[in-house]
Amino acid sequence: MNDFDQIAMLLLIIVPLAGSLAMMFMPGNEAKETWYFAIFISGLSLILALIVFAGYDYDQGGFQYLSSYEWLPGPLDIKLSLGIDGISAPMVLLNGIVLFGGVLISQTITHRPRDFFVLLFALAAGVNGVFVARDLFFLFFFYELAVLPMYLLIGVWGSSTDFGTFLRTKEYGAMKLLLFLVAGSILVWIGILALYVESSNIGSGTYSLEGLARLSETGAFDSEFQTWVFPLFMLGFGVLAGLWPFHTWSPDGHVAAPTAVSMLHAGVLMKLGAYGIIRVGMVLLPEGADNWMPVLITLGTINVLYGAVSAMSQNDLKYIIGYSSVSHMGYVLMGIATLDNIGVGGAVLQMFSHGIMTALMFLLVGAIYERTHTRDISVLNGLASRMGVNSFFFAIAGLASLGLPGLSGFIAEFMVFTGAFRTYLPLAILAVIGAALTAIYILRLLARTFMGEPDEQWAGLTDASPVEMSVGAAFVGILIFVGVWPDPLLRVINVGVSTIPGV
């Protein structure tokens, strides 16, 4: 192990965190200089993520880039223990990509730009921390660091939605998001304390994921304990993953958030919930997972159908994508619940694929809203003649969302369906129906917004800016690359999935 390997995980956390702290000392009214510095920090974070992902040895497998730092020795034995495996490596890469894209298109942030990027980088540091933490205490710490900045990012820089008598203020969206996610966090914290106390009763208490996994492998956690504790993680983390019926914060949060925050919210933050179910619930409590997975896959199936039907009934572009995210996270939850190696692998690939496609969609909606000052698809029509590049990018993202072969969404959903057909046939059939509903609302959106006769009121619209075009092209390239050649991602993901007990 070289010197870089020993500090790589720490750098993934420190770089955005240091950027957040350094931003505090910059002039508050220098929007352009602040944006340039944010590009530098996010670019450095992306480079680190690419190096770590490319350097992961899938032949060796397991956790790599290991490092550990004493924090609170003694009976509590809390360490900042870091590492990355085949499940977290793609997630770190996803965070780096979406963060860089979100920062690039945030040149329009002129209201308190310094404070905006301070919070955005704190969020990014928390996300990376969750993915690389190997101690439950610090996993929870970084989890909260990732969640809490969302309240201010939406409440200060967000926007309110008003369709006639229907009003959703940004303050409403921010508060609703905070209340739901803090409630979920309480359940997670109770589960973590239960694991620590149970490990103390068996021997020496520990928060170490590695130590708790060893206890689990030896059968130290009895079946009754696992059955009662697993739902705390399933529901607690599931709230952030948009698990029905605790999903209602998500569409409102999506709609109220500024573009870059919507990209990180849907593209990365919701993935923390699914990741937590895998990393903590399934690995440490395999018997509990086995007992509760019929419930999780049922709720996941409802996610798929409910989200799709809700998206069909919306006229606001952001609400359509928000409910679409709820539906697509249902595929992730279904894949996890199959406890099948193909299904779980498909769930992790879907997390990456959905992160890119939904970030791209929110980027494009932000560009449309900035030029038209509306997101109502009953007003928008014929935009393809005015915004050809934007329309093309949106079509690719939409086709990836509905699972068109050759794009990343197809292979991910195909793996999830395969795992579901092998384990829960009736629910798998319902999930396929959900995919058909996705095609309906995506094609409806494309037809009503971009096709047809152009409206004269949009005659002066400009197409994507060079920055939007560059970010959009990069995201489209990723969707096509993963759809055509998923092997580089799947080799890493399959190595991680193979270590999950019971899969």
Secondary structure by P-SEA (a helix, b strand, c coil): cccccccaaaaaaaaaaaaaaaaaaccccaaaaaaaaaaaaaaaaaaaaaaaaaaccccccccccbbbbbcccccccccccccccccaaaaaaaaaaaaaaaaaaccccccaaaaaaaaaaaaaaaaaaaaccccaaaaaaaaaaaccaaaaaaaccbbbbbcccccccaaaaaaaaaaaaaaaaaaaaaaaaaaaaaaaaaccccccaaaaaaaaaaccccaaaaaacaaaaaaaaaaaaccccccaaaaaaaaaccaaaaaaacccaaaaaaaaaaaccccccaaaaaacaaaaaaaaaaaaaaaaaaaaacccaaaaaaaaaaaaaaaaaaaaacccaaaaaaaaaaaaaaaaaaaaaaaaaaaaaaaccccccccccccccccaaaaaaaaaaaaaaacccccaaaaaaaaaaaaaaaccaaaaaaaaaaaaaaaaaaaaaaaacccccccccccccccccaaaaaaaaaaaaaaaaaaacaaaaaaaaaaaaaacccc
